[in-house]
Amino acid sequence: MNLHANARTCPHCRLLIVESVLRDSKTANEVALQFKVSSRTVHKWIGRYRQAGTKGLLDKTSAPHSVPRRQMQPGKALHDEVMTLLHTPPSSHGFNRTTWRMQDIKATLDRQGTIATLNNIRAEIANAGLRWKQARIALTSKDPEYRAKLDAIKAVLASLSSDEAFFSIDELGPVAVKMRGGRSLQPQGQVSTVPQWQKSRGAFILTAALDLAKNQVTFFFSERKNTEEIILLVDRLREDYAFYRKLFLSWDSAPWHSSARLRQHVQALNDRAFSETNNCKDPRWMG
C-alpha cells in the first residue's frame, strides 16, 4: 500500500474514523482526540467518504493540477521569436492596429507557446537596439520644386555667419476675440463657464518674422493681410538688424508675398545696400 509521505493515517484508520462518527455517533472532537488528528481532518475524511465511498479514503496524488511553463530568459531563442514577430504587422495576428504594443507582443508570444515576462521581452527589444519613439510629422508640399527649395534653405542656414540672419515670415489670423476655456482659481463649489455660442468682440492678425538662428520673433498686429503689411515688416527687420550684412527672407506662396510691389521694394533695398557698400570707405563694409 502506497501512502503519502506526510500522511498521518492509513486508509483503514480513516475508515474507522468515519465509522466512529457516522455509525457510533461520536463527535468529531472525540474522534480527533482518539486518533490524534485534528477535527478538520476528521471532517475531511467524512466528506470524501460521502462523496466517493471507500475510494475517497485513498491517498490522492500531490502533483499540481497544472504545471506552469518555464519562463524563457533573455537569449537567442527569445530574441529570434521576438524579432520574427516584430517583422510582421499586428493585423496579421488579429490586432486592429498598425503598430505593436508591449501587451500585444506578449499576448501573441503566449499564444505561440513562447512564454516570457514583459521585462524579458523588453530586454530583448533593447538589446536589438530598438527604442519606442514618437513618429515625427514629415513636411510635404505639392510644389514640384519643394525639395530643391528646402535644400537651398538648409544650405544657407548651415553656412550662416554671425552678421547674417534668416527669417521665416508669416501671418496668424484673423483670430476672433472671444472667451476661451482654461484653468483659473475658483471658490469651492463654483465652476466658471464659457458659452458655446458667443459673439466675437473683434479680431486681430499677427504679422511676424522668426529668426531661425536665434529663435526670436519680430512682430506687430495688423488689420489685414496684404503687401503693405509685409513691406512694413521687412522695413522693421532692416531697422532692427541694421548692423547685419545680409538678411535672408522666406515666406509661403500667398499672393501678397509674391506681389510685384513687394519684389520691387526688396530689390530697391538690395540696390541701395549694394550702392552704400561700394561707396563706403570703411573696410568693414567693403563687398
Buried (B, 14 or more C-beta within 10 A) or exposed (E): EEEEEEEEBBBEBBBBBBEBBEEEEBEBEBBBEEBEBEBEBBEBBBEBBEEEEEEBBBBEEEEEEEEEEEEBEBEEEBBEBBEEBBEEEBEEBEBEEEEBEEEBBBBBBEEEEBBBEEEBBBBBBEEEEEEEEEEEEEEEEEEEEEEEEEEEBEEBEEEBEEEBBBBBBBBBBBEEEEEEEEEEEEEEEEEEEEEEEEEEEEEEBBBBBBBBBEEEEBBEEBEEBBBBBBBEBBEBBBEBBEEBBBBBBBBEEBEBBEBEEBEEBBEEBEEEBEEEBEEEEEEEEEE
